């Protein structure tokens, strides 16, 4: 279970008492959740007006940063196409797995100096994550183009004989070249029609060179045959061949062109390999940066919301609960009983939502008498 509930409640006589009470309610008698203190430093409070405005801005920033975290993770999975099991080991925050980072969260004083105002800190995060988002778009676009071009070439060299490139199948010796009168054609013949082909090809039109057919290549369904004839008989031969389920491929033997195609394929393949390592490293570093920024935004939201709800001086305990999946409903009830005295209006919402009236959406936002934000690390689980 990688869902966490980040909550806060006002300090009793001390914040330790608030913590002990919550621990007793959720773990002593029943194993409802695994809990950790969530350390938020002494941030600058500023004015009430600023806090109210910041509360909305942080909600938007939270969604944006979460979306960037998801994008980077998803793109990491796309890039590591053949080894998705490796994705998880590359999605780390500060070199540790996400659950460890969240449960042992420490504010990064160097990146987000607490001497700055809350607004400034949120702007630092916003700027940093917007940069990651823009860089990701540019890098993904370049790599996807390269990958797309390579896949197109690979597709040309695979698939049915009716459509695939023939460059790696044919050799110079298979063709009559530089003749004013004769030309070698390539014909795709279904396997079930081999005998018909051998019996008929010399008489499909006039001017076919006898005994000029050779089988060059077979796939699952068909074979590729050569046949040599006079140039003036081409149209007639094509027409008759089609009537008998033989497909003439439009193919001119051109050594330069075929060489260029092979070189292009090698170049794209080399470029892709060259870009792969640095791209994965970039994704790893910037996933970590974005995830760390996201958890700092959660910390900011808890701080701002706790001051707005519980007042000054700042006195609250932030707590991180990892609910036991089977007992989530019970955990909600226990927390509600513990904190319902904080806000009587929450009682009405809880009571009404318990009734589940169809079509009645009382609150877009989950609302509880305590400050609550969800952190879901499973958005990064790729099966």
C-alpha positions as CSV (number, residue, x, y, z in Angstrom):
1,X,0.0,0.0,0.0
2,X,1.8,3.2,-1.1
3,X,-0.9,5.6,-0.2
4,X,-0.2,8.0,2.6
5,X,-2.4,10.4,4.5
6,X,-0.6,13.6,5.5
7,X,-2.6,15.1,8.4
8,X,-2.2,17.7,11.1
9,X,-3.9,18.5,14.4
10,X,-3.3,21.3,16.8
11,X,-0.8,20.8,19.6
12,X,-2.3,19.9,23.0
13,X,-0.2,21.1,25.9
14,X,2.7,19.9,23.7
15,X,2.8,18.6,20.1
16,X,4.2,15.3,21.5
17,X,0.8,14.8,23.3
18,X,-1.0,15.2,20.0
19,X,1.2,12.6,18.5
20,X,0.8,10.1,21.4
21,X,-3.0,10.5,21.3
22,X,-3.1,9.7,17.6
23,X,-0.7,6.8,18.0
24,X,-2.8,5.3,20.8
25,X,-6.0,5.6,18.7
26,X,-4.6,4.1,15.5
27,X,-2.0,1.5,16.6
28,X,-2.2,0.4,20.2
29,X,-5.4,-1.6,20.1
30,X,-5.8,-2.1,16.4
31,X,-3.3,-2.0,13.5
32,X,-5.0,0.7,11.4
33,X,-1.9,2.4,10.1
34,X,1.8,2.8,10.2
35,X,2.7,6.3,11.4
36,X,5.6,8.7,11.2
37,X,6.1,12.3,12.4
38,X,6.3,14.6,9.4
39,X,8.9,17.3,10.1
40,X,8.0,20.8,8.9
41,X,10.5,23.5,9.9
42,X,9.5,26.9,11.3
43,X,8.5,28.7,8.2
44,X,7.7,32.4,7.9
45,X,3.9,32.9,8.4
46,X,3.3,36.3,6.7
47,X,-0.1,37.9,6.7
48,X,-3.5,36.2,6.8
49,X,-4.4,37.7,3.3
50,X,-1.3,36.2,1.8
51,X,-2.0,32.8,3.4
52,X,-5.5,32.7,2.0
53,X,-4.3,33.5,-1.5
54,X,-1.4,31.1,-1.2
55,X,-3.8,28.3,-0.1
56,X,-5.4,28.3,-3.6
57,X,-2.2,28.8,-5.5
58,X,-0.6,25.8,-3.7
59,X,-3.5,23.6,-4.6
60,X,-3.0,24.4,-8.3
61,X,0.8,24.0,-7.9
62,X,0.3,20.7,-6.2
63,X,-1.7,19.3,-9.2
64,X,0.8,20.7,-11.7
65,X,3.8,19.2,-9.9
66,X,2.1,15.9,-9.5
67,X,1.3,15.8,-13.2
68,X,5.0,16.5,-14.0
69,X,6.1,13.7,-11.6
70,X,3.7,11.3,-13.4
71,X,4.9,12.5,-16.9
72,X,8.6,11.9,-16.1
73,X,7.8,8.5,-14.6
74,X,5.7,7.5,-17.5
75,X,8.3,8.6,-20.0
76,X,11.0,6.7,-18.1
77,X,8.8,3.6,-18.5
78,X,8.4,4.4,-22.3
79,X,12.1,4.8,-22.8
80,X,13.0,1.6,-20.9
81,X,10.7,-0.2,-23.2
82,X,12.3,-3.7,-22.9
83,X,13.0,-3.5,-19.2
84,X,10.0,-2.0,-17.4
85,X,11.0,-3.9,-14.2
86,X,14.0,-1.6,-14.1
87,X,11.7,1.5,-14.0
88,X,11.0,1.2,-10.3
89,X,14.7,1.1,-9.4
90,X,15.3,4.3,-11.4
91,X,12.4,6.1,-9.8
92,X,14.1,7.3,-6.6
93,X,14.1,10.5,-4.5
94,X,17.4,11.6,-3.2
95,X,18.8,8.1,-3.9
96,X,16.2,6.2,-1.8
97,X,12.9,4.6,-2.7
98,X,9.8,6.9,-2.6
99,X,8.2,5.4,0.5
100,X,11.5,5.8,2.5
101,X,11.8,9.4,1.3
102,X,8.3,10.3,2.3
103,X,8.4,8.6,5.7
104,X,11.8,10.2,6.6
105,X,11.0,13.5,5.0
106,X,13.5,16.3,5.9
107,X,13.1,19.8,4.5
108,X,15.8,20.7,2.1
109,X,17.1,24.0,3.5
110,X,19.6,24.6,0.6
111,X,17.0,24.3,-2.2
112,X,14.1,26.0,-0.3
113,X,15.6,28.4,2.2
114,X,13.1,28.9,5.1
115,X,14.3,32.5,5.6
116,X,12.3,33.2,2.4
117,X,8.6,34.0,2.5
118,X,6.2,31.1,1.8
119,X,5.3,32.8,-1.5
120,X,8.9,32.9,-2.6
121,X,9.4,29.2,-1.7
122,X,6.3,28.3,-3.8
123,X,7.7,30.3,-6.7
124,X,11.1,28.6,-6.5
125,X,9.3,25.2,-6.8
126,X,7.0,26.5,-9.6
127,X,10.0,27.8,-11.7
128,X,12.0,24.7,-11.1
129,X,9.3,22.2,-12.0
130,X,8.1,24.3,-15.1
131,X,11.7,24.1,-16.3
132,X,11.7,20.3,-15.9
133,X,8.4,20.1,-17.8
134,X,9.7,22.2,-20.7
135,X,13.0,20.2,-20.9
136,X,11.0,17.0,-20.8
137,X,8.9,18.1,-23.8
138,X,12.0,19.0,-25.8
139,X,14.0,15.9,-25.0
140,X,11.0,13.6,-25.5
141,X,10.2,15.1,-28.8
142,X,13.8,14.7,-30.1
143,X,14.0,11.1,-28.9
144,X,10.6,10.1,-30.1
145,X,11.4,11.5,-33.6
146,X,14.5,9.4,-33.7
147,X,12.7,6.3,-32.4
148,X,9.8,6.9,-34.9
149,X,12.1,7.2,-37.9
150,X,14.0,4.1,-36.9
151,X,10.8,2.1,-36.4
152,X,9.5,3.2,-39.8
153,X,12.7,1.9,-41.4
154,X,12.5,-1.3,-39.3
155,X,8.9,-1.8,-40.4
156,X,10.0,-1.4,-44.0
157,X,12.4,-4.3,-43.5
158,X,9.9,-6.6,-41.9
159,X,6.4,-7.8,-42.7
160,X,4.9,-9.3,-45.8
161,X,6.8,-9.7,-49.1
162,X,4.0,-7.7,-50.7
163,X,5.0,-4.5,-48.8
164,X,8.4,-4.9,-47.2
165,X,11.7,-3.5,-48.4
166,X,13.5,-6.0,-50.6
167,X,17.0,-4.4,-50.4
168,X,18.4,-6.9,-47.9
169,X,17.0,-9.9,-49.9
170,X,18.2,-9.3,-53.5
171,X,21.7,-9.3,-54.9
172,X,23.1,-7.8,-58.0
173,X,23.5,-11.2,-59.6
174,X,19.7,-11.8,-59.4
175,X,19.1,-9.1,-62.2
176,X,19.8,-8.6,-65.8
177,X,21.1,-5.0,-65.6
178,X,22.1,-2.4,-68.2
179,X,20.2,-4.2,-71.0
180,X,18.4,-2.1,-73.6
181,X,15.8,-4.9,-74.2
182,X,15.6,-7.2,-71.2
183,X,14.4,-6.5,-67.6
184,X,14.2,-8.7,-64.5
185,X,11.0,-8.4,-62.5
186,X,10.3,-9.6,-58.9
187,X,7.1,-11.5,-58.4
188,X,5.4,-12.5,-55.1
189,X,3.7,-15.9,-55.4
190,X,1.6,-17.4,-52.6
191,X,3.0,-20.8,-51.5
192,X,-0.1,-22.6,-52.6
193,X,0.4,-21.3,-56.2
194,X,4.0,-22.3,-56.7
195,X,3.2,-25.1,-59.1
196,X,0.9,-22.8,-61.1
197,X,3.7,-20.3,-61.3
198,X,6.3,-22.8,-62.6
199,X,3.8,-24.1,-65.1
200,X,2.5,-20.7,-66.4
201,X,5.1,-17.9,-66.0
202,X,6.7,-18.5,-69.4
203,X,3.4,-18.1,-71.2
204,X,1.8,-15.4,-69.1
205,X,2.7,-13.0,-71.9
206,X,4.9,-13.0,-75.0
207,X,8.6,-12.4,-74.8
208,X,9.3,-14.1,-71.4
209,X,12.8,-15.6,-71.2
210,X,12.4,-19.4,-70.7
211,X,13.8,-20.9,-67.5
212,X,14.5,-17.4,-66.1
213,X,12.7,-17.8,-62.8
214,X,14.5,-18.3,-59.5
215,X,13.1,-18.4,-55.9
216,X,15.1,-15.8,-53.9
217,X,13.3,-15.8,-50.6
218,X,10.3,-17.2,-48.7
219,X,8.3,-15.9,-45.8
220,X,5.4,-17.6,-44.0
221,X,2.9,-17.2,-46.8
222,X,4.7,-16.4,-50.1
223,X,7.9,-16.7,-52.1
224,X,9.8,-14.0,-54.1
225,X,10.6,-15.1,-57.6
226,X,12.6,-13.4,-60.4
227,X,11.5,-13.6,-64.0
228,X,13.3,-11.9,-67.0
229,X,11.4,-10.6,-70.1
230,X,11.5,-8.0,-72.8
231,X,10.8,-4.5,-71.7
232,X,7.9,-4.0,-74.2
233,X,6.0,-6.9,-72.5
234,X,6.0,-5.5,-69.0
235,X,2.5,-4.1,-68.9
236,X,0.9,-7.2,-70.4
237,X,2.9,-9.5,-68.1
238,X,1.8,-7.4,-65.0
239,X,-1.8,-7.6,-66.1
240,X,-1.8,-11.4,-66.7
241,X,0.1,-12.0,-63.5
242,X,-2.5,-10.1,-61.4
243,X,-5.3,-12.2,-62.9
244,X,-3.5,-15.3,-61.7
245,X,-2.8,-14.0,-58.1
246,X,0.9,-13.3,-58.8
247,X,1.9,-9.8,-57.6
248,X,4.7,-8.0,-59.4
249,X,6.6,-5.7,-57.1
250,X,7.7,-2.3,-58.4
251,X,11.4,-2.6,-57.8
252,X,14.4,-1.0,-59.5
253,X,17.8,-2.4,-58.5
254,X,19.8,0.6,-57.4
255,X,22.9,-0.1,-55.4
256,X,23.4,3.5,-54.2
257,X,19.9,3.9,-52.9
258,X,20.1,0.5,-51.1
259,X,23.4,1.5,-49.5
260,X,22.0,4.8,-48.4
261,X,19.0,3.1,-46.7
262,X,21.3,0.7,-44.8
263,X,23.6,3.6,-43.7
264,X,20.5,5.6,-42.5
265,X,19.4,2.6,-40.5
266,X,22.8,2.3,-38.9
267,X,23.0,6.0,-38.2
268,X,19.6,6.1,-36.5
269,X,20.3,3.0,-34.5
270,X,23.7,4.5,-33.3
271,X,22.1,7.8,-32.5
272,X,19.3,6.2,-30.5
273,X,21.9,4.2,-28.5
274,X,24.0,7.4,-27.9
275,X,21.0,9.3,-26.6
276,X,19.6,6.5,-24.5
277,X,22.1,6.7,-21.6
278,X,22.1,10.4,-21.1
279,X,18.3,10.5,-21.4
280,X,17.7,7.9,-18.7
281,X,20.2,9.7,-16.5
282,X,18.4,13.0,-17.1
283,X,15.0,11.4,-16.3
284,X,16.4,9.8,-13.1
285,X,17.8,13.1,-11.8
286,X,14.7,15.1,-12.7
287,X,12.2,12.6,-11.5
288,X,14.0,12.8,-8.1
289,X,13.9,16.7,-8.3
290,X,10.2,16.8,-9.2
291,X,9.2,14.3,-6.6
292,X,11.1,16.1,-3.8
293,X,9.5,19.4,-4.9
294,X,6.1,17.7,-4.8
295,X,6.5,16.5,-1.2
296,X,7.8,20.0,-0.2
297,X,4.6,21.5,-1.7
298,X,2.6,19.0,0.4
299,X,4.5,20.3,3.5
300,X,3.8,23.9,2.5
301,X,0.1,23.1,2.1
302,X,-0.1,21.4,5.5
303,X,1.7,24.4,7.1
304,X,-0.6,27.0,5.5
305,X,-3.8,25.1,6.1
306,X,-2.9,24.4,9.7
307,X,-2.2,28.1,10.4
308,X,-5.5,29.1,8.7
309,X,-7.5,26.5,10.6
310,X,-5.8,26.4,14.0
311,X,-4.6,30.0,14.3
312,X,-1.5,31.6,15.7
313,X,1.0,31.1,17.3
314,X,2.0,28.2,15.1
315,X,1.3,25.0,17.1
316,X,0.4,21.9,15.3
317,X,1.7,18.4,14.7
318,X,2.0,17.1,11.1
319,X,1.7,13.3,10.9
320,X,2.1,10.9,8.1
321,X,-0.2,7.8,8.2
322,X,0.2,4.8,5.9
323,X,-3.2,3.2,6.2
324,X,-3.6,-0.5,6.3
325,X,-5.7,-1.2,3.2
326,X,-8.3,-3.4,4.9
327,X,-8.9,-0.8,7.6
328,X,-9.2,2.5,5.7
329,X,-12.8,3.1,6.6
330,X,-12.2,2.3,10.2
331,X,-9.2,4.6,10.3
332,X,-11.4,7.5,9.0
333,X,-13.9,6.9,11.7
334,X,-11.2,6.8,14.5
335,X,-9.6,10.0,13.2
336,X,-13.1,11.6,13.0
337,X,-13.9,10.7,16.6
338,X,-10.4,12.0,17.7
339,X,-10.7,15.3,16.0
340,X,-14.5,16.1,15.5
341,X,-14.3,18.7,18.2
342,X,-12.1,20.8,15.9
343,X,-14.8,21.7,13.5
344,X,-18.6,21.0,13.9
345,X,-19.4,21.7,10.3
346,X,-17.3,18.7,9.2
347,X,-19.8,16.5,11.1
348,X,-22.6,17.5,8.8
349,X,-20.5,16.7,5.7
350,X,-19.4,13.3,7.1
351,X,-23.0,12.4,8.1
352,X,-24.5,13.3,4.8
353,X,-21.8,11.7,2.7
354,X,-22.4,8.5,4.7
355,X,-25.9,8.5,3.3
356,X,-24.6,8.4,-0.3
357,X,-27.5,10.2,-1.9
358,X,-27.2,9.5,-5.6
359,X,-26.5,12.6,-7.7
360,X,-25.8,14.8,-4.7
361,X,-22.2,15.8,-4.7
362,X,-21.8,17.8,-1.4
363,X,-18.2,18.5,-1.7
364,X,-15.8,18.5,-4.6
365,X,-13.0,18.3,-2.1
366,X,-12.7,15.7,0.7
367,X,-13.2,17.6,3.9
368,X,-12.3,16.5,7.4
369,X,-12.1,18.2,10.7
370,X,-8.3,17.9,10.6
371,X,-6.0,19.0,7.8
372,X,-5.6,16.2,5.3
373,X,-3.7,15.7,2.0
374,X,-3.2,12.4,0.2
375,X,0.2,11.4,-1.2
376,X,-0.1,8.5,-3.6
377,X,3.2,6.9,-4.6
378,X,1.5,4.1,-6.5
379,X,1.0,6.5,-9.4
380,X,4.4,5.2,-10.3
381,X,3.6,1.5,-10.2
382,X,4.0,0.0,-13.6
383,X,2.8,-3.5,-13.9
